[in-house]
Amino acid sequence: MAQTLFITLKQQCPSAVIDVLAPAWSRPLLARMPEVRQGLDMPLGHGSLNLSVRRRLGQQLSAVGYDQAIILPNSFKSALIPFWAGIPRRTGWRGEMRYGLLNDLRILDKTALPLMIQRFIALGYPKGSVLPESYPAPALVADSDNAKQALKTFNLSLDRPVLGLCPGAEFGPAKRWPEQHFAAIANERLGQGWQVWLFGSQKDETVCKNIVQQVSRERQANIHNLAGKTQLADAIDLLSLSDEVVSNDSGLMHIAAALNRNLVVVYGSTSPGFTPPLNPNSVIVQSTLPCSPCFQRTCPQQHTDCLKQLSPAQVLTALEQLAGRSIVREMTA
């Protein structure tokens, strides 16, 4: 989602050079953002203070001669490196009382800026600016050469339409649509002559394996469990080849959206009011239960009805809506 800020900066100053200090795992994402010159690996994990490492990194960055640092996290420690790098203009939300560390300090009005991307984009404009009514959407550019190599590596082909399923959610089980519902979608598309690719991390291997086991045996040759097998770069580039994607509210969902795939997102404990899929080719399916969204990792009521009651039929209907939109776009192109 931070790519919305990078696009905004380039729109205002096309010659701007943007480097991004971020965790090393995010480098494949940054490499697929045309606005970013390079990703700089952040050596410390979330929650680690380690002042000596931060000071040393700041001193290293001071030699580059950056004009401005925009600090997206709201923590005190995230503002230390730009301060120690001596970057003249240091922009960010006040967050954890960062007076002095930031000299372009902004006070966030959460009501005026309800979306995360609005809060990112606002930092790309001078203080007090009125934001435009429309916002740029993230747009990752897949690596076609790596996609071809990944097809070979995982013994995949494009001889059938591809349904991508992303059944994991790092946040917790209250964000995960039941695996039997994912299996129902897979069975439907497999019966129509499609193939299914399952995406996720090592933590999602068991869930994906259970989905495969719920597919009829004669169709299992066309369902491929990639969870825990792909690197992030491979997952991005293979997702770009999917014709449709069904996902929980997760990081892979945002990647699929940024790749402009036909996307259906199932929301349970969370809300699309803060971090929706930023893709016109997306449909949100969510519950209307009074207890949802609760924003909890596990269901406080111990039933997760907000997810269970969202039927595969609702998701299939949403996919058909997206397919209809695609046909209209092709006819008018």
SERO-4910 file (N, C-alpha, C, O; in steps of 0.05 Angstrom, whole numbers):
BEGIN
 pado doro    nc1    nc2    nc3   cac1   cac2   cac3    cc1    cc2    cc3    oc1    oc2    oc3
  Met    A     16    -24      0      0      0      0     17     25      0      8     46     -9
  Ala    A     42     23     10     59     47      9     66     56    -19     75     78    -23
  Gln    A     61     38    -39     67     46    -66     49     70    -74     57     85    -92
  Thr    A     26     73    -62      9     96    -68     24    122    -62     22    142    -77
  Leu    A     40    122    -41     57    146    -35     78    150    -56     83    172    -65
  Phe    A     92    128    -64    113    131    -83    103    142   -110    116    158   -122
  Ile    A     79    132   -118     67    142   -143     61    172   -140     65    187   -158
  Thr    A     50    179   -117     43    208   -112     68    225   -113     67    247   -125
  Leu    A     90    216   -102    115    232   -103    125    235   -132    133    257   -139
  Lys    A    123    214   -147    132    215   -175    114    233   -192    123    246   -210
  Gln    A     88    233   -185     70    251   -200     77    280   -195     74    296   -214
  Gln    A     85    287   -171     92    314   -165    120    322   -174    125    345   -182
  Cys    A    138    302   -174    165    308   -182    176    283   -197    188    265   -184
  Pro    A    172    282   -223    180    258   -238    210    251   -236    217    228   -239
  Ser    A    227    271   -229    255    265   -227    263    256   -199    287    250   -194
  Ala    A    244    253   -181    251    245   -154    263    217   -154    254    199   -169
  Val    A    283    213   -137    296    187   -134    287    176   -107    290    189    -86
  Ile    A    274    152   -107    262    141    -83    276    115    -76    276     96    -91
  Asp    A    288    115    -52    298     91    -40    281     84    -16    270    102     -3
  Val    A    278     59    -10    260     50     11    274     32     31    284     11     24
  Leu    A    275     41     56    287     25     77    264      8     89    245     18    100
  Ala    A    267    -18     86    246    -37     94    258    -64    100    281    -69     94
  Pro    A    242    -82    113    252   -109    118    261   -123     92    250   -119     71
  Ala    A    281   -140     95    293   -153     72    273   -170     56    275   -172     32
  Trp    A    253   -181     70    234   -198     56    217   -183     36    206   -195     17
  Ser    A    216   -156     39    199   -140     21    214   -132     -5    202   -119    -22
  Arg    A    239   -139     -7    254   -131    -31    242   -139    -57    241   -123    -76
  Pro    A    231   -164    -60    217   -171    -85    194   -153    -92    188   -148   -115
  Leu    A    179   -144    -72    157   -125    -76    168    -98    -87    158    -88   -107
  Leu    A    189    -88    -74    200    -62    -82    212    -64   -110    211    -45   -125
  Ala    A    223    -87   -117    235    -91   -144    214    -90   -166    220    -85   -189
  Arg    A    189    -93   -159    167    -93   -178    151    -67   -177    129    -65   -189
  Met    A    162    -47   -164    150    -20   -163    168     -2   -180    190      4   -172
  Pro    A    159      7   -203    176     23   -221    185     49   -209    205     61   -218
  Glu    A    171     59   -189    178     84   -177    202     83   -158    214    103   -152
  Val    A    210     59   -150    231     55   -130    257     49   -143    259     31   -160
  Arg    A    278     64   -136    304     59   -147    316     34   -135    327     17   -149
  Gln    A    315     32   -108    326      9    -94    314      6    -67    305     25    -54
  Gly    A    314    -19    -58    306    -25    -31    331    -27    -13    351    -39    -22
  Leu    A    329    -16     11    351    -17     30    342    -35     53    321    -30     65
  Asp    A    357    -56     59    349    -76     79    351    -64    107    372    -55    115
  Met    A    328    -65    121    328    -58    149    337    -82    165    324   -103    165
  Pro    A    360    -80    180    371   -103    193    357   -111    219    363   -133    229
  Leu    A    340    -95    229    327   -100    255    298   -109    251    284    -98    233
  Gly    A    289   -128    266    261   -137    265    242   -119    280    251   -101    294
  His    A    217   -124    276    196   -108    289    199   -110    320    201   -132    330
  Gly    A    199    -87    333    201    -87    362    229    -85    373    233    -81    397
  Ser    A    249    -88    356    277    -87    365    287    -58    365    285    -44    345
  Leu    A    297    -48    388    306    -21    390    335    -18    380    340     -5    361
  Asn    A    354    -32    393    382    -33    385    392     -6    375    396     -3    351
  Leu    A    397     12    393    404     39    385    430     41    370    433     57    352
  Ser    A    450     23    377    476     25    364    473     18    334    486     30    317
  Val    A    457     -2    328    453    -10    299    439     13    285    446     19    262
  Arg    A    419     24    297    404     46    284    422     70    279    421     83    258
  Arg    A    438     77    299    457    100    296    477     94    273    482    112    256
  Arg    A    488     70    273    507     63    252    495     64    224    507     74    205
  Leu    A    471     54    221    457     55    196    451     84    187    454     91    164
  Gly    A    443    100    206    438    128    200    463    142    190    462    157    171
  Gln    A    486    136    203    511    148    194    519    139    166    529    155    151
  Gln    A    513    114    160    518    104    133    501    118    112    511    125     91
  Leu    A    476    122    119    458    135    100    464    165     96    456    177     76
  Ser    A    477    177    116    482    205    114    500    212     90    499    234     80
  Ala    A    516    193     81    534    197     58    519    199     32    530    209     12
  Val    A    495    189     31    480    189      6    470    217     -1    468    223    -25
  Gly    A    463    233     19    454    260     14    424    262      7    417    277    -11
  Tyr    A    408    247     22    379    249     17    369    276     25    379    289     44
  Asp    A    349    286     11    336    312     16    313    309     36    309    328     52
  Gln    A    299    287     35    276    283     52    273    254     60    279    236     44
  Ala    A    264    249     84    256    223     93    227    224    101    218    242    116
  Ile    A    211    205     91    183    202     99    181    177    115    186    155    105
  Ile    A    173    180    140    172    157    159    144    148    162    127    162    173
  Leu    A    138    124    151    110    114    151    102    101    178     80    107    187
  Pro    A    119     85    191    111     76    218    109     99    238    122    119    235
  Asn    A     92     95    258     87    117    277    104    114    303    100    129    322
  Ser    A    122     95    303    138     90    327    160    110    331    170    122    311
  Phe    A    169    114    355    192    131    362    217    121    349    232    137    337
  Lys    A    222     95    351    247     84    341    250     86    311    272     88    301
  Ser    A    227     86    296    229     87    267    239    115    257    249    117    235
  Ala    A    237    135    275    246    162    267    276    167    274    287    188    266
  Leu    A    288    148    287    316    152    296    336    151    273    354    168    272
  Ile    A    333    132    255    352    130    233    353    154    215    375    164    210
  Pro    A    331    165    206    332    190    190    344    213    206    358    230    194
  Phe    A    338    214    232    350    235    248    380    233    249    394    253    245
  Trp    A    390    209    254    419    205    256    432    207    228    456    211    227
  Ala    A    416    203    207    427    207    180    429    236    172    441    243    152
  Gly    A    419    254    189    421    282    184    405    291    160    412    311    147
  Ile    A    383    277    153    367    284    130    352    310    136    339    312    157
  Pro    A    355    330    119    345    357    126    315    358    132    306    372    151
  Arg    A    299    344    117    270    345    121    260    317    128    263    298    113
  Arg    A    248    315    152    239    289    162    209    291    168    201    304    187
  Thr    A    194    278    151    165    280    151    152    256    163    160    233    157
  Gly    A    131    260    179    116    237    190     94    247    208     93    270    216
  Trp    A     76    228    215     56    234    235     68    235    263     89    222    268
  Arg    A     56    250    280     67    254    307     72    227    321     93    223    333
  Gly    A     53    208    319     57    182    330     65    182    359     52    195    376
  Glu    A     87    169    366     97    166    393    113    191    402    137    189    408
  Met    A    100    214    401    113    239    411    141    243    399    161    243    414
  Arg    A    142    246    373    169    247    359    179    275    355    192    280    335
  Tyr    A    172    293    373    181    321    370    212    321    370    224    308    386
  Gly    A    223    337    352    252    338    350    263    319    330    279    326    313
  Leu    A    254    294    331    263    274    312    252    281    284    266    278    264
  Leu    A    227    290    284    214    299    259    212    329    259    204    341    278
  Asn    A    220    341    237    217    370    235    196    379    215    192    403    211
  Asp    A    183    359    203    159    364    187    137    347    199    128    327    187
  Leu    A    129    354    223    111    338    240     82    343    232     73    366    231
  Arg    A     67    322    228     39    324    221     21    312    244     29    293    257
  Ile    A     -2    324    248    -21    314    268    -44    300    252    -57    313    236
  Leu    A    -47    275    257    -67    259    242    -95    263    252   -101    260    276
  Asp    A   -113    268    233   -142    268    238   -153    243    226   -157    241    202
  Lys    A   -157    223    243   -165    197    233   -193    198    219   -198    182    201
  Thr    A   -210    216    228   -236    218    215   -234    229    187   -248    219    169
  Ala    A   -216    248    183   -213    260    156   -198    241    138   -202    242    113
  Leu    A   -181    224    149   -164    205    133   -169    177    144   -151    166    157
  Pro    A   -191    165    138   -197    138    149   -181    115    136   -176     95    150
  Leu    A   -173    118    111   -158     97     98   -128     99    103   -117    121    105
  Met    A   -115     76    104    -86     76    108    -73     90     85    -53    105     89
  Ile    A    -82     85     60    -69     98     37    -71    128     38    -53    142     29
  Gln    A    -94    138     49    -97    167     51    -75    179     70    -65    200     65
  Arg    A    -70    164     91    -50    173    111    -22    172     99     -5    189    105
  Phe    A    -17    152     81      9    151     68     11    174     47     31    189     47
  Ile    A    -10    177     31     -9    197      9     -6    225     21      8    242      9
  Ala    A    -20    231     43    -19    258     54      9    266     61     16    290     60
  Leu    A     27    247     68     54    254     75     70    261     50     93    272     53
  Gly    A     60    256     27     73    264      2     67    291     -7     78    301    -27
  Tyr    A     48    305      6     41    332      0     50    351     22     54    343     44
  Pro    A     53    377     15     59    396     36     38    396     58     15    391     53
  Lys    A     47    403     82     29    403    105      5    422    100      8    444     90
  Gly    A    -19    412    106    -43    427    102    -56    425     75    -77    437     70
  Ser    A    -44    410     57    -55    408     30    -81    393     30    -85    375     47
  Val    A    -99    400     12   -124    385      8   -118    363    -11   -108    367    -34
  Leu    A   -124    338     -3   -118    315    -20   -137    313    -43   -160    322    -41
  Pro    A   -127    302    -66   -145    298    -88   -167    278    -82   -164    262    -63
  Glu    A   -189    279    -96   -211    261    -91   -205    233    -99   -215    214    -86
  Ser    A   -189    229   -119   -181    202   -128   -152    197   -121   -136    215   -120
  Tyr    A   -146    172   -115   -119    164   -107   -107    144   -126   -122    128   -138
  Pro    A    -81    145   -129    -68    124   -146    -70     97   -132    -68     95   -108
  Ala    A    -74     76   -148    -74     49   -137    -47     36   -140    -33     42   -159
  Pro    A    -39     19   -122    -14      4   -125    -15    -11   -152    -35    -22   -160
  Ala    A      8    -12   -165      9    -26   -191     37    -39   -193     56    -27   -202
  Leu    A     38    -64   -185     63    -80   -187     67    -89   -216     48    -95   -230
  Val    A     92    -89   -224     99    -99   -251    113   -125   -248    136   -127   -239
  Ala    A     99   -147   -256    110   -173   -253    135   -177   -270    138   -165   -291
  Asp    A    153   -195   -262    176   -202   -277    169   -226   -294    167   -248   -285
  Ser    A    165   -221   -320    156   -243   -338    176   -265   -341    169   -288   -343
  Asp    A    202   -258   -340    223   -279   -342    222   -297   -318    224   -322   -320
  Asn    A    219   -285   -294    217   -301   -270    192   -318   -270    192   -340   -260
  Ala    A    170   -307   -280    145   -322   -282    148   -347   -299    139   -368   -292
  Lys    A    162   -344   -322    167   -367   -339    184   -388   -325    178   -412   -327
  Gln    A    204   -379   -310    221   -398   -296    206   -411   -273    209   -435   -268
  Ala    A    188   -396   -260    172   -408   -238    153   -429   -249    148   -450   -236
  Leu    A    142   -425   -273    125   -445   -285    140   -471   -289    129   -493   -284
  Lys    A    165   -469   -298    181   -493   -301    188   -506   -275    187   -530   -271
  Thr    A    196   -489   -256    205   -499   -230    183   -515   -216    189   -536   -204
  Phe    A    159   -506   -217    137   -519   -203    119   -536   -221     97   -544   -214
  Asn    A    130   -541   -246    116   -559   -264     87   -550   -269     68   -566   -268
  Leu    A     84   -524   -276     58   -512   -281     56   -505   -311     77   -502   -324
  Ser    A     32   -502   -320     28   -493   -348      4   -474   -348    -10   -472   -328
  Leu    A      0   -462   -371    -23   -444   -375    -42   -455   -395    -55   -440   -410
  Asp    A    -45   -481   -396    -63   -494   -415    -92   -493   -406   -110   -499   -422
  Arg    A    -96   -484   -381   -123   -481   -371   -125   -454   -356   -104   -444   -347
  Pro    A   -149   -442   -354   -151   -418   -338   -143   -424   -309   -145   -447   -299
  Val    A   -133   -403   -295   -121   -407   -269   -138   -393   -248   -143   -369   -250
  Leu    A   -146   -408   -227   -158   -396   -203   -137   -397   -181   -127   -418   -174
  Gly    A   -130   -373   -171   -112   -372   -148   -127   -370   -122   -145   -353   -120
  Leu    A   -120   -386   -103   -132   -386    -76   -111   -378    -56    -89   -389    -55
  Cys    A   -118   -359    -38   -100   -350    -17   -115   -354      9   -127   -335     19
  Pro    A   -115   -378     21   -131   -384     44   -119   -378     71   -131   -383     92
  Gly    A    -95   -367     71    -82   -360     97    -87   -332    105    -98   -316     90
  Ala    A    -80   -326    130    -81   -299    141    -64   -298    165    -70   -311    186
  Glu    A    -42   -283    164    -22   -282    186    -35   -272    211    -26   -279    233
  Phe    A    -55   -254    209    -66   -241    232    -78   -261    252    -75   -258    276
  Gly    A    -92   -282    241   -104   -301    259   -128   -315    247   -137   -307    225
  Pro    A   -139   -336    260   -161   -352    249   -187   -336    245   -204   -344    229
  Ala    A   -190   -313    258   -215   -298    255   -216   -284    228   -235   -271    221
  Lys    A   -194   -286    212   -194   -275    185   -195   -296    164   -194   -290    140
  Arg    A   -196   -322    172   -194   -343    152   -221   -356    146   -234   -367    163
  Trp    A   -229   -353    121   -253   -366    111   -249   -396    113   -227   -406    109
  Pro    A   -270   -412    121   -266   -441    125   -254   -455    101   -261   -449     78
  Glu    A   -236   -473    106   -222   -487     84   -242   -503     67   -237   -506     43
  Gln    A   -264   -513     79   -283   -528     62   -297   -509     42   -306   -518     21
  His    A   -299   -483     49   -311   -464     30   -292   -459      7   -300   -458    -17
  Phe    A   -266   -457     13   -246   -454     -8   -246   -479    -26   -244   -477    -50
  Ala    A   -249   -502    -13   -249   -527    -29   -274   -528    -47   -272   -538    -69
  Ala    A   -296   -517    -38   -320   -517    -55   -316   -500    -80   -324   -507   -102
  Ile    A   -302   -477    -76   -296   -460   -100   -277   -474   -118   -280   -473   -143
  Ala    A   -257   -487   -107   -238   -502   -123   -252   -524   -139   -247   -527   -163
  Asn    A   -269   -539   -126   -284   -561   -140   -301   -550   -163   -303   -562   -184
  Glu    A   -313   -527   -158   -330   -515   -179   -314   -508   -204   -321   -515   -226
  Arg    A   -292   -494   -200   -275   -486   -222   -262   -510   -236   -260   -511   -260
  Leu    A   -253   -529   -220   -240   -553   -232   -260   -568   -249   -253   -578   -270
  Gly    A   -285   -569   -241   -306   -582   -257   -312   -567   -282   -323   -579   -301
  Gln    A   -305   -542   -284   -308   -526   -308   -284   -526   -326   -283   -512   -346
  Gly    A   -264   -543   -319   -240   -545   -335   -218   -526   -328   -199   -523   -343
  Trp    A   -220   -513   -305   -198   -496   -296   -177   -511   -281   -179   -536   -277
  Gln    A   -155   -497   -273   -136   -508   -255   -135   -489   -231   -143   -466   -233
  Val    A   -125   -499   -208   -125   -483   -183    -97   -483   -172    -84   -504   -169
  Trp    A    -87   -459   -165    -61   -456   -152    -66   -445   -124    -79   -424   -121
  Leu    A    -55   -458   -104    -58   -450    -76    -32   -435    -67    -11   -446    -69
  Phe    A    -36   -411    -57    -13   -394    -49    -13   -391    -19    -34   -390     -6
  Gly    A     11   -388     -7     13   -383     21     42   -388     31     59   -397     16
  Ser    A     46   -383     56     72   -388     69     73   -416     80     54   -431     77
  Gln    A     95   -422     93     97   -448    106     76   -453    127     67   -475    131
  Lys    A     67   -431    140     46   -433    160     19   -442    148      2   -451    162
  Asp    A     16   -438    122     -9   -444    108     -9   -472     95    -29   -479     82
  Glu    A     13   -486     97     16   -512     83     -6   -531     91    -18   -544     74
  Thr    A    -12   -533    117    -32   -552    126    -60   -545    116    -75   -563    107
  Val    A    -67   -520    118    -93   -511    108    -96   -517     78   -117   -527     69
  Cys    A    -75   -511     63    -76   -516     34    -77   -546     28    -91   -555     10
  Lys    A    -63   -561     44    -63   -591     40    -92   -601     45   -101   -619     31
  Asn    A   -105   -591     66   -132   -599     72   -152   -592     50   -170   -607     44
  Ile    A   -147   -569     37   -164   -561     14   -161   -581     -9   -180   -589    -21
  Val    A   -136   -588    -15   -130   -607    -36   -144   -634    -30   -156   -646    -48
  Gln    A   -143   -643     -6   -155   -668      2   -186   -668     -1   -198   -690     -3
  Gln    A   -198   -645     -1   -227   -643     -4   -235   -641    -33   -259   -638    -39
  Val    A   -216   -642    -51   -222   -642    -80   -224   -671    -89   -208   -688    -81
  Ser    A   -244   -676   -106   -247   -703   -116   -222   -713   -129   -208   -698   -143
  Arg    A   -216   -739   -125   -190   -750   -133   -185   -747   -163   -162   -742   -171
  Glu    A   -205   -749   -180   -201   -747   -208   -193   -719   -217   -184   -714   -240
  Arg    A   -197   -699   -199   -191   -671   -206   -165   -662   -193   -156   -639   -199
  Gln    A   -152   -678   -177   -129   -669   -161   -105   -664   -179    -86   -650   -170
  Ala    A   -104   -674   -203    -81   -669   -221    -80   -640   -228    -59   -630   -237
  Asn    A   -102   -626   -226   -103   -598   -235   -104   -578   -211   -110   -554   -215
  Ile    A    -99   -587   -187    -97   -569   -165    -69   -571   -153    -59   -593   -148
  His    A    -56   -548   -150    -27   -548   -143    -23   -532   -117    -30   -508   -116
  Asn    A    -13   -545    -97     -7   -532    -71     21   -520    -71     40   -534    -70
  Leu    A     22   -493    -73     48   -479    -74     56   -467    -47     77   -455    -45
  Ala    A     39   -471    -27     44   -458     -1     69   -469     11     74   -493     13
  Gly    A     87   -451     19    112   -458     32    133   -467     12    156   -472     20
  Lys    A    127   -467    -14    146   -476    -34    158   -452    -50    181   -453    -59
  Thr    A    142   -431    -53    151   -409    -69    164   -388    -52    157   -384    -29
  Gln    A    184   -374    -64    194   -349    -52    173   -327    -59    157   -331    -76
  Leu    A    175   -305    -45    156   -283    -49    156   -274    -78    135   -269    -90
  Ala    A    180   -272    -90    182   -264   -118    166   -283   -136    152   -274   -155
  Asp    A    169   -309   -131    154   -329   -148    124   -326   -144    109   -327   -163
  Ala    A    116   -322   -119     88   -320   -113     76   -295   -127     54   -297   -139
  Ile    A     90   -273   -127     80   -249   -141     77   -255   -170     56   -249   -182
  Asp    A     97   -266   -183     97   -269   -212     77   -291   -221     66   -288   -242
  Leu    A     74   -311   -204     54   -332   -211     25   -321   -207      7   -327   -223
  Leu    A     21   -305   -186     -5   -293   -182    -12   -275   -205    -36   -273   -212
  Ser    A      7   -263   -218      2   -246   -241    -10   -261   -264    -22   -249   -282
  Leu    A     -7   -288   -264    -16   -305   -286    -44   -316   -280    -56   -329   -297
  Ser    A    -55   -310   -256    -81   -320   -248   -103   -305   -262   -101   -280   -266
  Asp    A   -124   -319   -271   -147   -306   -283   -166   -296   -261   -180   -275   -265
  Glu    A   -167   -310   -239   -184   -302   -216   -169   -308   -191   -153   -327   -190
  Val    A   -175   -293   -170   -163   -298   -144   -185   -295   -123   -200   -276   -123
  Val    A   -185   -314   -104   -202   -312    -80   -184   -312    -56   -167   -329    -54
  Ser    A   -188   -293    -38   -169   -289    -16   -183   -280      9   -203   -267      8
  Asn    A   -170   -286     31   -177   -273     56   -165   -245     56   -150   -238     37
  Asp    A   -170   -229     76   -158   -203     80   -129   -208     89   -124   -214    112
  Ser    A   -110   -207     70    -83   -215     76    -63   -199     58    -72   -184     41
  Gly    A    -38   -204     63    -18   -191     46    -19   -200     17    -16   -184     -1
  Leu    A    -24   -226     13    -27   -236    -15    -51   -223    -29    -51   -220    -53
  Met    A    -72   -217    -13    -95   -203    -25    -86   -177    -37    -94   -170    -60
  His    A    -70   -161    -22    -62   -135    -32    -43   -138    -56    -43   -121    -74
  Ile    A    -27   -159    -57    -10   -164    -80    -27   -171   -104    -22   -160   -126
  Ala    A    -47   -188   -101    -65   -194   -123    -79   -169   -134    -83   -166   -158
  Ala    A    -88   -152   -115   -100   -127   -123    -81   -109   -139    -89    -98   -159
  Ala    A    -57   -107   -129    -37    -91   -143    -29   -102   -170    -17    -88   -187
  Leu    A    -34   -128   -174    -29   -141   -200    -54   -139   -218    -54   -149   -241
  Asn    A    -75   -126   -208   -100   -121   -224   -113   -147   -232   -124   -148   -254
  Arg    A   -113   -167   -215   -128   -192   -220   -157   -189   -213   -165   -172   -196
  Asn    A   -175   -204   -226   -202   -206   -217   -202   -219   -190   -193   -242   -187
  Leu    A   -211   -205   -170   -206   -212   -142   -231   -210   -125   -246   -191   -125
  Val    A   -236   -232   -110   -258   -232    -90   -244   -235    -63   -229   -254    -58
  Val    A   -251   -217    -44   -239   -217    -18   -261   -223      3   -282   -210      3
  Val    A   -255   -242     21   -274   -249     42   -264   -236     68   -242   -240     77
  Tyr    A   -282   -220     80   -275   -206    105   -291   -218    127   -315   -222    125
  Gly    A   -277   -223    150   -291   -233    174   -287   -214    197   -304   -196    201
  Ser    A   -265   -216    212   -261   -200    236   -251   -172    230   -251   -155    247
  Thr    A   -243   -167    205   -232   -141    198   -251   -127    179   -272   -138    170
  Ser    A   -245   -102    172   -263    -85    156   -248    -74    132   -225    -66    134
  Pro    A   -262    -73    109   -250    -60     85   -250    -30     87   -240    -16     69
  Gly    A   -260    -20    110   -261      9    113   -233     22    118   -231     46    116
  Phe    A   -213      6    125   -186     16    130   -166      7    110   -150     23    100
  Thr    A   -166    -19    103   -147    -29     83   -162    -46     62   -158    -71     62
  Pro    A   -178    -33     45   -192    -49     25   -173    -57      2   -151    -45      0
  Pro    A   -181    -76    -15   -166    -81    -39   -168    -57    -58   -189    -48    -64
  Leu    A   -145    -47    -66   -144    -23    -83   -143    -31   -112   -123    -28   -126
  Asn    A   -166    -41   -121   -167    -53   -148   -196    -51   -157   -214    -61   -144
  Pro    A   -201    -38   -180   -229    -36   -190   -240    -63   -198   -264    -66   -201
  Asn    A   -223    -83   -202   -232   -110   -210   -235   -127   -185   -227   -151   -186
  Ser    A   -246   -116   -164   -249   -132   -139   -277   -130   -128   -291   -110   -132
  Val    A   -285   -151   -114   -311   -151   -100   -306   -160    -72   -292   -179    -67
  Ile    A   -318   -146    -53   -316   -153    -25   -340   -168    -16   -363   -161    -21
  Val    A   -335   -191     -2   -357   -206     10   -353   -206     40   -332   -214     50
  Gln    A   -373   -196     54   -370   -194     83   -397   -198     97   -418   -197     85
  Ser    A   -395   -204    123   -418   -210    140   -431   -184    149   -419   -163    150
  Thr    A   -457   -187    156   -472   -165    168   -479   -171    197   -497   -158    208
  Leu    A   -466   -191    209   -471   -197    237   -464   -174    255   -445   -159    250
  Pro    A   -480   -170    277   -474   -147    294   -447   -148    308   -437   -128    317
  Cys    A   -436   -172    311   -410   -175    324   -386   -171    305   -363   -173    314
  Ser    A   -391   -166    280   -370   -164    260   -370   -136    248   -392   -126    241
  Pro    A   -347   -123    244   -320   -134    250   -313   -129    279   -319   -109    291
  Cys    A   -299   -149    291   -290   -147    319   -260   -140    321   -251   -131    342
  Phe    A   -245   -143    299   -217   -137    297   -201   -154    317   -180   -145    327
  Gln    A   -210   -178    323   -196   -196    341   -183   -219    324   -192   -226    303
  Arg    A   -161   -229    335   -147   -251    321   -162   -277    322   -163   -292    303
  Thr    A   -175   -281    344   -193   -305    347   -221   -295    354   -224   -274    366
  Cys    A   -241   -310    347   -269   -302    351   -276   -300    381   -274   -321    394
  Pro    A   -284   -277    391   -291   -275    420   -315   -293    426   -319   -301    449
  Gln    A   -332   -298    406   -356   -314    411   -351   -344    406   -369   -361    410
  Gln    A   -327   -351    397   -319   -379    392   -336   -392    370   -339   -417    370
  His    A   -346   -377    351   -362   -389    329   -353   -381    301   -359   -396    282
  Thr    A   -340   -359    298   -332   -348    272   -354   -349    251   -349   -355    227
  Asp    A   -379   -344    260   -402   -344    241   -399   -323    220   -411   -326    198
  Cys    A   -384   -302    225   -381   -281    205   -367   -292    180   -370   -280    159
  Leu    A   -352   -313    183   -339   -326    161   -355   -351    151   -359   -355    127
  Lys    A   -364   -367    170   -378   -392    163   -403   -386    147   -409   -401    128
  Gln    A   -417   -365    154   -442   -359    140   -439   -345    113   -458   -341     99
  Leu    A   -414   -339    106   -409   -329     79   -405   -354     61   -385   -367     62
  Ser    A   -425   -359     44   -425   -385     30   -408   -384      5   -403   -362     -6
  Pro    A   -399   -407     -5   -385   -408    -30   -402   -397    -53   -391   -386    -72
  Ala    A   -428   -400    -51   -446   -390    -73   -443   -359    -75   -444   -349    -97
  Gln    A   -440   -345    -52   -436   -316    -53   -410   -309    -67   -409   -290    -83
  Val    A   -389   -324    -62   -364   -318    -75   -365   -325   -104   -354   -310   -121
  Leu    A   -377   -347   -112   -380   -354   -140   -396   -333   -155   -390   -326   -178
  Thr    A   -417   -322   -142   -432   -301   -155   -415   -276   -159   -417   -264   -180
  Ala    A   -398   -270   -140   -380   -247   -143   -360   -252   -165   -354   -233   -180
  Leu    A   -350   -276   -168   -332   -282   -190   -346   -279   -217   -333   -269   -236
  Glu    A   -371   -287   -219   -385   -284   -244   -390   -255   -250   -389   -247   -273
  Gln    A   -395   -239   -230   -397   -210   -234   -372   -198   -246   -373   -182   -265
  Leu    A   -349   -207   -235   -324   -197   -245   -319   -206   -274   -309   -191   -291
  Ala    A   -326   -231   -280   -323   -241   -307   -340   -225   -327   -331   -219   -349
  Gly    A   -364   -218   -318   -381   -201   -335   -369   -174   -340   -371   -163   -362
  Arg    A   -357   -162   -319   -344   -136   -323   -321   -138   -343   -317   -121   -360
  Ser    A   -306   -160   -341   -283   -164   -359   -292   -166   -388   -279   -154   -406
  Ile    A   -315   -179   -393   -325   -181   -420   -333   -154   -431   -328   -148   -454
  Val    A   -346   -138   -413   -354   -111   -422   -330    -94   -428   -330    -80   -448
  Arg    A   -309    -96   -412   -284    -81   -417   -272    -88   -444   -263    -71   -459
  Glu    A   -272   -115   -450   -260   -124   -475   -276   -114   -499   -265   -107   -520
  Met    A   -303   -113   -496   -320   -104   -518   -317    -74   -523   -321    -65   -546
  Thr    A   -311    -59   -502   -309    -30   -505   -281    -21   -510   -276      3   -516
  Ala    A   -262    -39   -508   -234    -31   -512   -228    -25   -542   -206    -18   -549
***
